[in-house]
Amino acid sequence: MFRTLLKTEALAIEDRTFPIRYFELRTLRGARRYSAEILLGPGDRIILDDDSVTNLEARTACLVPATLYSRMLAGRTAA
C-alpha cells in the first residue's frame, strides 16, 4: 500500500517553523486513512493518523505545540 501526498504546510510555533506533510492511504477494504508527518528535527518526527483530514489538522494544531512544550520542560528538569 502506498501513501499519496495530499498537501504540505508549515506550522509556526514561537520562533520556529515545522514542516508538515499530509498523506492519504487506501486500506485493504477500500477505506481512506489520513496521516500527518511533522518533522521536528533530523531523525525526529511525529506521525498522526485519523479518518479525516479536518480532524487530523485540528489534532496536529493541538498536539505539536503540546509535544514541544513538554519536551522543553523535560529538558529543563533534567538539567
Buried (B, 14 or more C-beta within 10 A) or exposed (E): EEBEEBEEEEBEEEEEEBEBBBBBBEEEEEEEBBBBBBBBEEEEEBEBBBEEBEEBBEBBEEBBBEBBEEEEEEEEEEE
